[in-house]
Amino acid sequence: MPYQLFGMEVTSMIYCRPNRLQQFALLFVLVVCVLCASSSLALANADTADSNQRTPEGAVESPVPVNVNERAPVLVDSDTLFYIGERLLSFSPEERAKLISERLERILRDLSKNTDSIRATEAETSTDISLGDLILMTITDRDASTAGLTRQELAKEYVSKIRSTLSQRREESSVRSLLLGTAYALIATVILVFLLYAFGRLFRALYRKIETWKETRIPSLRIQNLELLTAEHLTNIFVKLAQFARLVVTVVILYFYIPLVLGFFPLTRRYSTSIFEYMFSTIRPIGHALLAYIPKLLIIAVIVLLARWVIRFTRFFFDAIGTGQISFRNFHADWAGTTYKIVRFILIAFTLVVVFPYLPGSDSAAFKGVSVFLAVLFSLGSTSIVSNIVAGLILTYMRAFDINDRVKIADTVGDVVEKTLLVTRVRTIKNVIITIPNGMVLSSHVINYSSVARDSELILHTTVTIGYDAPWRQVHELLIAAALATEHILTDPKPFVFQTSLDDFYVSYEINAYTDTPHSMAKIYSDLHQNIQDGFNEAGVEIMSPHYKALRDGNQTAIPSGNLPEEYVAPPFQVQVRSADSQGKGRPEAEKPQE
């Protein structure tokens, strides 16, 4: 039955030919095994050297002297044999250790000297360790007392250490040891070259494979219609990451190869050990810190999971309130979303407070200082943000308006399309979206036309000024008729008229009409004005709205000619003629029209 392996469909594990990725995986496993074996060998050599320093050939390590700070080590090829902690005559422990080390180095270089001839010779108050006529060192009763042994026991231990160490060093420096080290180094070099060559080919194949994935497995990175990164850029990024991985693998291989080769030769073995010790001394504290942090990490994971479950339950609870499945007295369903956001913020803040002591470095002064600095920056830069959020909360719980309500905020009239904790967005009748900060909304007056229409009918009104010569009852009838002829104006309740003022040249009439569609206010007002014009023109009533004064004799009426009768003629001027006598008497002599 076919199945997928490393992206390749196969039918049998035995007869399928591995592709490049499989070869890469197998080679990676092989390299890990080789590196582990080499590191184990180097660590074994280091442990052997340390054990030879401590107890060569089964000798018992002497107890640590009380005054450890004044002890001086006796060294052979940078390896410590034992320590000198007491003075001898005028020689300090450091001088004694230096002289003993120099004599042992001379014997080690002189192959004619037989290390088995090293003996301990007893004197009256001391014991001399010598090789022939050359005295290597002298052990006193104070040295033995410091070591917690008798003088003879301490001399026997030192002789055993010196013999075993010198014999081992000579054996390691022999021709056979050098030839074996050279052979091992050549084998390690051949393996290194093979690994570098194989990794080079596999990584180049990986580069080509990544290039073939462009626009297929590596598409462009988009957020809706915004293209953040093209497929070509992402492909280049993955190629660079693969190149960096190749560099890391090469450095790791060389890091294990160099100390491994140095460990094959006696003269450079101590450098091999020091390289491994440096690496492990660097990694060991990190590993110990990670292991020590695991309990705190588990606590953080448990706290985060609990907080996540609580937030999910809270969201489920408030969603049920928003849909009406759960209801509380005096708690409106449209409050559910905002209340959920507040509760979620409180839960997240509480979670951060609980998790904070378990974060790495949370007790350090630097961490606390940076936290305080960021808090100060946030508090100084978020004054307007906080004020808008508070205003948004107040507007939500005041229920000043809802989504799709027709409102007037300051001078802006439109429908509410979005309401957040920071801003309110209104779409005007010109299809323009205006963003208003909630702080400004709260400080301005808000007229909600939709809420009035939901509870009762909304009253629309407009003012017309008519001259005194028009009967006011006729004007009332014409205005009411125009309102009833307008679409979306309700017939019940019936429109009504107010005479709001008696001015110098005209009377102000206000027509009031009911509607239940506040979203069509602009269209209703336009149709109402058109119907008022048509109705007054048909009735022969002039709308003398401006401050207008003129002699009516001989002037064409303001009514459109289409609404005038066919026999209409503009009236002639009326002229009064006064004679000189009549002027004195104060009455006209004759009046006759003049054309």
Residue pairs with C-beta under 8 A, 6 or more apart in sequence:
1 11
2 9
2 10
2 11
3 9
3 10
5 13
5 16
5 22
6 19
6 21
6 22
6 25
7 19
7 21
8 16
8 19
8 22
10 16
18 26
20 202
20 205
20 206
20 209
21 206
21 209
23 202
24 202
24 205
24 206
27 195
27 198
27 199
27 202
31 195
31 249
31 253
34 191
34 195
35 252
35 253
35 256
38 188
38 256
38 257
38 260
39 256
39 276
41 260
41 263
42 259
42 260
42 263
42 272
42 273
42 276
43 276
45 263
45 269
45 272
45 273
46 273
46 276
46 277
49 79
49 269
49 270
49 273
52 79
52 164
52 165
52 168
53 79
53 80
53 81
54 61
55 61
56 160
56 161
56 164
56 165
56 168
57 160
57 163
57 164
59 157
59 160
59 161
59 164
60 157
62 82
62 147
62 148
62 149
62 154
62 157
63 147
63 148
63 149
65 71
65 83
65 85
65 146
65 147
66 146
67 85
67 146
70 85
70 93
71 83
71 84
71 85
71 93
72 83
72 84
72 85
72 92
72 93
72 94
72 96
72 97
72 98
73 80
73 81
73 82
73 83
73 84
73 97
74 80
74 81
74 82
74 83
74 84
74 97
74 100
74 101
74 104
75 81
75 97
75 101
76 101
76 104
76 105
76 108
76 165
76 166
76 169
77 108
77 169
77 266
77 267
77 270
78 270
79 165
79 270
81 104
81 158
81 161
81 162
81 165
82 157
82 158
82 161
83 97
84 93
84 96
84 97
84 100
84 143
85 93
85 143
85 146
86 93
86 140
86 142
86 143
86 146
87 93
87 96
88 96
88 138
88 140
91 99
96 137
99 137
100 136
100 137
103 134
103 136
103 137
104 136
104 162
104 166
107 113
107 115
107 131
107 134
107 136
107 166
108 166
108 169
108 170
111 170
113 131
113 132
115 131
115 162
115 163
115 166
115 167
115 170
116 163
117 131
117 132
118 129
118 130
118 131
118 136
118 159
118 162
118 163
118 166
119 129
119 130
119 131
119 159
120 127
120 128
120 129
120 152
120 155
120 156
120 158
120 159
121 127
121 128
121 129
121 130
122 152
125 140
125 141
126 138
126 139
126 140
126 141
126 151
127 138
127 139
127 151
127 152
127 154
127 155
128 135
128 137
128 138
128 139
129 135
129 136
129 137
129 138
129 139
129 155
129 158
129 159
129 162
130 136
136 162
137 158
139 151
139 154
139 155
139 158
140 151
141 151
143 151
143 154
144 150
144 151
144 153
144 154
147 154
149 157
169 266
171 177
172 266
172 269
173 266
173 267
177 266
178 265
180 264
181 264
181 265
181 266
182 264
184 261
184 264
185 261
185 264
185 265
188 257
188 260
188 261
188 264
189 257
189 261
192 253
192 254
192 257
195 253
196 250
196 253
199 246
199 249
199 250
200 246
203 242
203 243
203 245
203 246
206 242
207 239
207 242
207 243
210 218
210 235
210 238
210 239
210 242
211 235
211 239
213 235
214 231
214 232
214 234
214 235
215 231
218 231
218 234
218 235
218 238
219 231
220 227
220 229
220 230
220 231
220 234
221 227
221 228
221 229
221 234
222 228
229 237
255 279
258 275
259 271
259 272
259 273
259 275
259 276
260 272
261 272
262 268
262 269
262 271
262 272
262 275
263 269
263 272
263 273
289 360
293 360
296 358
296 360
297 358
299 358
300 355
300 358
300 359
303 351
303 354
303 355
304 351
304 355
307 347
307 348
307 350
307 351
310 347
311 344
311 347
311 348
314 340
314 343
314 344
314 347
315 340
315 344
317 326
318 336
318 337
318 339
318 340
318 343
319 336
319 340
320 326
321 327
321 328
321 331
321 333
321 336
322 333
322 334
322 336
322 337
323 333
324 333
327 333
332 399
334 396
334 399
334 402
335 396
335 397
338 392
338 393
338 396
338 397
338 421
341 421
342 393
356 362
357 363
359 367
361 367
362 368
384 437
384 439
385 422
387 439
388 421
388 422
388 423
388 437
388 438
388 439
389 421
389 422
389 438
391 437
391 438
391 439
391 441
391 442
392 419
392 420
392 421
392 422
392 424
392 438
393 421
394 442
395 401
395 419
395 424
395 438
395 441
395 442
396 419
400 441
400 446
400 448
401 407
401 416
401 419
401 446
401 448
401 450
401 451
402 416
402 419
402 450
403 416
403 417
403 418
403 419
404 415
404 416
404 417
404 450
405 415
405 416
405 448
405 449
405 450
405 451
406 413
406 414
406 415
406 448
406 449
406 450
406 518
406 519
406 521
407 413
407 414
407 415
407 416
407 426
407 446
407 447
407 448
407 449
407 450
408 446
408 447
408 449
409 424
409 426
409 436
409 441
409 444
409 446
410 436
410 440
410 444
410 445
412 426
412 428
412 434
412 436
413 428
413 429
414 426
414 427
414 428
414 429
414 432
414 434
415 426
415 427
415 519
416 424
416 425
416 426
417 425
417 426
417 427
417 433
418 424
418 425
419 425
421 438
422 437
422 438
423 435
423 436
423 437
423 438
424 435
424 436
424 438
424 441
425 433
425 434
425 435
425 436
426 433
426 434
426 436
427 433
427 434
428 434
429 522
449 458
449 518
449 521
450 518
450 519
452 458
452 518
453 515
453 516
453 517
453 518
457 490
457 493
457 514
457 515
457 516
458 514
458 515
458 516
458 518
459 512
459 513
459 514
460 489
460 512
460 513
460 514
460 515
460 521
460 524
460 525
460 528
461 510
461 511
461 512
461 513
462 510
462 511
462 525
462 528
462 529
462 532
463 500
463 508
463 509
463 510
463 511
464 475
464 479
464 508
464 509
464 510
464 511
464 532
464 543
464 545
465 503
465 506
465 507
465 508
465 509
465 543
465 544
465 545
466 475
466 506
466 507
466 509
466 541
466 542
466 543
466 544
467 505
467 506
467 507
467 542
467 544
468 505
468 506
468 507
470 541
470 542
472 499
472 507
472 509
474 539
474 541
475 497
475 507
475 509
475 541
476 497
476 509
478 532
478 535
478 536
478 539
478 541
479 495
479 497
479 509
479 511
479 532
479 535
480 494
480 495
480 496
480 497
480 511
481 531
481 535
482 511
482 528
482 531
482 532
482 534
482 535
483 489
483 495
483 511
483 513
483 528
483 531
484 491
484 495
485 531
485 535
486 513
486 524
486 527
486 528
486 531
487 523
487 524
487 527
488 515
488 516
488 517
488 520
488 523
488 524
489 495
489 513
489 514
489 515
489 524
489 528
490 513
490 514
490 515
490 516
493 514
495 511
495 512
495 513
495 514
496 512
497 509
497 510
497 511
497 512
498 509
498 510
498 512
499 507
499 508
499 509
499 510
500 508
500 509
500 510
501 507
501 508
502 508
504 547
505 544
505 547
505 548
505 549
506 544
506 545
511 528
511 532
513 528
515 521
515 524
517 524
532 543
533 543
536 542
536 543
537 559
537 560
537 562
537 563
538 563
540 559
540 563
540 564
542 557
542 558
542 559
543 558
544 558
551 573
552 571
553 571
553 572
553 573
553 574
554 570
554 571
554 572
554 573
555 570
555 571
556 570
557 564
557 568
557 570
572 593
572 594
572 595
573 593
573 594
573 595
574 591
574 593
575 591
575 592
575 593
575 594
576 588
576 591
577 588
577 589
577 590
577 591
577 592
578 588
578 589
579 589
581 589
582 588
582 589
